[in-house]
């Protein structure tokens, strides 16, 4: 039994799959995208970028740390319908609490969410400062309080997940019960995290996370809607340059929010639901994990595409100017000759 369990726990069949390999090397393959985004932000002279340069750079750093954490340090795989994950990353080489990756991943996901919320809050305050009407003063004050509540909820989620670290104390008996129920020897592996979803240490952070996600979503959508209304109301008051800048930045925030919802909230919600429902997840959940890993890369495109477009436009203008200079010189030369 011990030899068979060692073979099962080695999960060689999973580690040799192209999905797993792609998942594990994602920090290397996506590094050029992150580096390009950082360089374009640092070199940009756009007023839009200069105003939030630190926030953009902080967001990129947080996204890359999250990418390394999930794909290299933890590298979890799922074993449905078993509610939990199997740790295959660098942390698996050490004897440690298998609930620690859950805590770390939760905290970094919260940082990713807050980094986007800070950008939304910045946009809301900026637009409210440049307008010349008191029409939106009360809604803006309410939304700022909403953002403060988002921060409080984030702290609550971050603290509520900490008791999960003590779950390992009850692991032995629960593993045996889980093995008898699921008939899956993988639950007996030392690197497998599995916990009773009926325990308060699991369902309290789960429901706190749901409340946090819902509240941040409501705050973000309401904030974007309010920003669009303020931009529309001030279209005849502010300069055309300021109006275009605010429109572009609002568009960036909408894009980032959609990417976060599609590539973080949706897959994390599906994976978390595994604790409470027997859902159909194939390929050890790797497609969902790859979606989560690609969030930062796709998010960076909002910096790369406009940056490359500006560079190409400048080169086009320079070449056009050069051709005009050549034409003028040739004309001047012909005049002198005649």
N, C-alpha and C positions, 0 to 999 in steps of 0.2 A: 504493500500500500504506500509506503514512504517513497519507494522508487517511482511508482506511478504518479504520485502527487508531485514529485520533483519535475517530472516530464511535463505534467499539466501546467505547473506554475511557471515553467520556462517560456511558455506561449511562443515557441519558435515559429509556428504557423502564422501567427499574427505579425511577428517582427519581420518576416520575409515578404509580407504583402506590400504592394506599391503604395497603397493608401497610408500605411504606417510609416514607411520611409519618407514619403512626401510630407507627412505631418511632422516628423522629427527634424527634417532639414529645412523646414519653413523659415526659421530665422536667417539661414544663410541665403536662401533664394530670394527672400524679400528685403534683405539688407540694402541692395542697391536702390530700391524704391524709397526706403526710409532716408538713406543718405542724400539722394537727389532732392527729396522734399525739404530736408534741413538746409541744404546749400541754397536752394531757390528762395527759401524764406529769409535766410541771412543776407542774400544779395539783393533782395527785392527793395525797391525804393517807393513802392506803392503806399499811399497813406493808409489804405485799408489794412495792409499787412503790418506796417510799422506800429499801428495803434494796438495790435494784439499779438505782436511777435513773440513775447514771452509765453503767452497762453498757448499759442500754436506749438511752440517748441516743447513746452511742458507736456502737452497732449501727445506729441509724437514719442517722447521719451517714455511716458507711461504705457503707451500702446506696445512699444517694443519690449519693455520689461515684462508686460503681461504675456507677450508672444513667447519669450524665452522661458518664462515660468511654466506655461501650460504645455509647451511642446518639447522642452528639453529637461527642465528640472523635475516636473511632475510626470508629464506624458501619460495621462490616464487613458484607460480603455474601459469600455462598458461590457457587461456580460448579462444582457437582459434574459429573463425577467428579474435577475438578482438586483435589488436596490442598492447600488453602490458603484465603486470603480476599482480597477486594478491599476496600481502604480507601477510604471515601467521606466520612469526617468532616472535622473541622477540620485534623487532621494531614495530610490529603491535599493541603492548600494549600501545604505546605512540602516542600522537598527534604530527605528524611530517610530513615533506615533503616526499611524497611517491616516489619522484624521487631520494632521497638520496641513497637508496639501489642500484639503477642503477649506480650511480657514484662510490660508494664503490666497487661494484663487478667489474666494469671496471678497477679501479686502481689496485686491487689485481690480476686480470688476467694478467695485464701488468707486475706486479712483478714476477709472475710465469714464464712468457715468458722470461723476462730478466735474471732470474736465470739460465735458460738453456742456453741462449746465452752467459752468462759469462763463463760457463764451456766450451762451444765450442771455445770461444776466447782464453781461457787459454790453451787448447790443441793445438790450432794452433800456438800460440807463443812458447810453450814449444818445440814442434817438430821442429819448424823453428830455435830455438836456438841450438839444439843438432846436427843438420845436418852440413856437411862439404862442402856443395856446395852452390853457389850463384844462382842456377837455379830458385829457388822459391822466391827469395827476393822481386821482384816486385809484384807477385800475393799476397804474404802475406801482403805487405804494403797496397795494394788496399783493401783487405779483412778487415784489421784493420779499414780502413776508413769506410767500409760498416757497421762495428759494431758500430762505432761512430754515423753513420746516424740512425741506429736502436734505439739508445738511444735518439736521437733528435726526431724521430718519436714517440717514447713512450711518451715523454713530450708533444708533440703536441696533441696526443690522450687524454692524461690525462687532458689537459687544455680544449680541445674542448668539453668534456662531461660536464664541469661545468655549462655552461648556461642552461642545462636541469633542473637545480634546480629551475629556474624561471618559468618553464612550469606550475606549480601548480597555478600561478596567473590567468591563462586562463582556469582552469579546469572546472568551473561550466558550462559555455556556451558550451564547447566542449563535456562535459559528456552528456548534453542533446541532442546534435547533434548525438553523437555516439549511444545513446539509440534509437533514431529514425531510425538510419541507420541499426544497428545490431539487434535491437529488443531483446536485452539481458539486463535484469535489473542489472546484475552483474557490468556493467560499472558505475552504480550509487553508488557503494560501496566506502566508504572513503579510504579503503586500496587498491583500484584498481588503478594502474598506467596505464594510457592510453593517448597517445599523437598523434597528427597529424604527420604522417610520411613525409608530404610535408613541414613541418616546418624546417628551417635551423638548429634549435637546436637538431633535430633528425638526419637529413641526413648528416650533416657535420661530427659529430663524427663517424657515421656509415661508411662513405667512408674513413675517416682517419684510422679507425680500419682495413678496408680491405687492404689499402695500407701498413700499419704497418705489418699485418700478411703476406702479399705477400713478402714484402722486407725481413723480418726476415726469411721466408722460403727459399728464394733464397740465402740469406747470409749463412744460416745454411747448406744447401745442398752443396753449393760451397765450404764451409769451410771443411766439412767432406771429400769431394772428393779430395780437396787439401791435407788434412792430410794423406789420404790413398796413394796418389801419393808420398808424401815425405817419408812415411814409406817404401814404395816399393823401392824408390831410395836409401835409406840409409840402406837397409837390409844387405849389405856387409861391412858397415862402422862401425855401432854401435854394441854394445854387444848384445848377444842373449837375455839377461835379459831385457835390455832397449827396444829392439824391441818388445818382448812379452808384456811388460807393456804398450807401446804405442798402440799396437793392441787392447789389452783388454780395455783400456780407450776409444779408438775410438768406439769400440763396445758398450760400456755403453752409449756413447753420441747418437749413432744411435738409440739404444733402447729407450732412453728418448725422443728423438725427435719424433719418431713414436708414442709413447704413448701420447705425447702432441698433435700431429696432430689428432689422432683418438679420444681421450677422451676429448679434450678441443676445438680445432679449429672447428672440424666437428659439434658437438652439438651446440656450440655457434653460428656458422654460420647459422645452421638450425633455431634456436630460433630467431636470429636477422632478418632473412628473413621474419619472421611473420609480420614485419612492412611493408613489400613491396609486399607480395604475400600471397594469401589464400592457405597455404600449409596444408597438412593433418598431424595433430599432435594429438595423442590419449593419454588418461589417464592424461590429464592436463599437458603434457610435462614431467611428472615425469621420464620416462625412460631416456630421454636426460639429466635431472638433475642428475640422479644416475650415468650416464656415467661420467659427469663432476666431481662428488664427488669421484669416484673411481680412478681418475687419479693419485693422490698422492700415494694411496695404491699399485697400480700396478707398479708405478715408484719405490717404495721402494723394490720391489722384486729383483731388480738388486743388492741391498746390502745384502739382506737376504739370497738368494739362495747360492751365493758364500761363504758367512760367515758360514752358516750351513754346507756346504760341507767341508770347511776347518776344522771345529770342528770335524766332523765325521771322516775325514781322520786322524786327530791327534789321536783320540781315537783308531782307527784301528791300527795305527802304535804303540801306547803305548801297546795295547793288544798283538800285534805280538812280540814286544820287551820283554814283560813280559813272554810270552810263551817260547821264546828263552832262557831267563834267567833260567826258571824252567828246561828246557831240559838240559842246561849246568850244572846246579847244580846236576841233577840226574845222569848225566854222570860222574861228578867228584866224586860223592858219591860212584858210582859203582866201579870206579877205585881204590878208597881208600880201599874199602872192599876187593877187590881181592888182 
